[in-house]
Amino acid sequence: MNKKIHEYIREHIKADDYTLGIYNNESHETRFAQNGVTQHIAGPKIEINLKVSFGKRSGSSFTNQSDETSLKKLIADAEAIAQMAPEDPEHIPSAPAADLPEVENSSPATLNLKPEEMVEIVQRSIDKAIALDATVSGMCEKHYHEECDFSKNGFVGSDISSSFGHSMTLKKGDVETKVSFDAKDFAAFDLEREFAQLSSQATSLADLRGFEPEKIAVILRPHALEELFWFMMWGMNRRQADEGFTAFSGQLGKEFLGKDFSLNSTLKRPELLTRRYDREKVPASETCWVERGVLQNMPVNRQWAQKIGETPKSFYNFYVPGGAATEAEMMKMVPRGLIINRFWYIRPVDMKVGELTGMTRDGVLYFENGEVKHAVNNLRFNEIPHEVTRRILALGPSILASSISLLPTLLVEDFNFVDKTSF
């Protein structure tokens, strides 16, 4: 069907150039709340995106129908918008033909997972919560995505991917905490392990005491690290750096981050999802962004890469090589500190210096003399992530934080907390 859609577009389009994307998705999502299944959403859907150009004037449209009438309207709408649009001074032609890496982004275990099995996973989660005299809410989900892309200039690409996720928020009395699992392969999921972590967090949070903000050592678990570093990586955009808008301006090739920190996008870790190409149809390639603190590369789109004579590249997954330290060992390396499960509501304070603010969530633990003592209230931080990497004291093994992130737990000194929150 995808080939027929492309043939129709190619034969009937009048524009000088085009890029066509055909996306087939099928999802199953079982939602549950307060120990009961509340909804199961399922079904396939298709989205067809068309971008066309007349010279430097571009327009785009999309449809969720593949019949001839819908495709005819798709072309007409995109071309009408393009003809009314002003010229884009940064316009570049559609992507050329490209050699794409061979990757396996789908998992048979995920694709073969049946809806009734998902409901059974949810029921087991609920049963475990009831046994703790608690309530649990969350979602069990699986997704299938098939993508086909074509361009006037010869790009042809396709990819098939799968993903499985299961999140649980447990509430017992005044304690509320969360765990989540997200991977391409359902076979890597272990409900016993996930619920044991959830139960452990809930138990440790029962003794909650007040804590005043200060600079203090922290153990950042992989989910917290992912949420913090998303923002740092957005700031690594090459064009913004070249134009002087970010902390990474003028730092390419320099030791700008911590010597114990490296960051890669890799084709070599089969547990990670790896898009074969990005939204601009740039092929994925083995890329070292940071090597032991030295900034080696920055993401750059096709237009800016063409202007500065570079090869375009983008993040497609994130791998931070870890170490061998356990949390127990980390707690003995500093006199006292906090264990952070997650962050949220992260926002930029000053993009030019890379400063962010945000809050902790899902439980903060205080430790002293190598032992967890009690939980503390949530805190607000002001931090500069690339400077955080310079204060790494130890790294744990890298584990899946999400389907596209393989990250370690970090022990970091002097993390800057500036306020406490009321929730």
KAJOWO-V697562 format. One line per field, one symbol per residue. phi: phi as a letter, one per 30 degrees, with the letter a starting at -180 (. if undefined). psi: psi as a letter, one per 30 degrees, with the letter a starting at -180 (. if undefined). burial: # if it has 24 or more other C-alpha atoms within 12 Angstrom, else .. A space follows every 50 residues. Layout:
phi->???
psi->???
burial->???
This chain:
phi->.ddddddddddcdcddbabcbbbcbbbbbccbahibdcabcakdabbccb cbbciccbababbcbcdddddddedddddddddcdddcdcdbddddebdc ddbccccedddddcedddddddddddeddddchbcbblacbbbbbbbbbb bddjdbbbabbbabbbcbccbbidcbabbbbbadcedddbdedddddddd ddddddccbdbddadadbccdedddddddeddddddeddddddicbdddi cdicdccddccbbbcbcccddcdbddacdcidddbdbcdbbhjddcbbeb dddddddciccdaadbabbcdcbbdcdddddddbdalbccdacahdbdcb ddcidbbabdaijbccbahibdcadbddbccbbceddeddcdcabcddbd cadcbcbcdccbchdcccacccb
psi->eeeeeeeeeeffkflfllkkkjjkkklkjjkkkhgkkfkjkllllkkjkk klkjbgkllllllgkgleeeeeeeeeeeeeeeffllkjfgklllklklkk ljljfkkeeeefklefeeeeeeeeeeeeeefghlkklakkkkkkkkkkkl leggkkllkklllkkjkkjkkjbfkklklkkjlfjfffkjeeeeeeeeee eeeffeiklkkkklklkkjjleeeeeeefeeeeefgkeeeeeggflfgkg fkflifakfgklklkkffjffkkjkflafggkkkljkjekjhfkjelkkk leeeeeeghlkkllkflkjjkabgkleeeeffflelakkkelllhklkej fffgkllalllgkkkklkhgkkellllllkljljefeeffgkflklkklj fafgkjllkkkklhkjkflllg.
burial->.#..##..##..#.#######################........##### #############..#....############.........#####.#.. ..#####..##.###..##.######.##....################# ##..##################..############.##.#..##..##. ######....#.#..########################.##...####. ##..#############.################################ ####.......############...#..##.##.#########.###.. #..###############...#.#######################.### ##################.#...
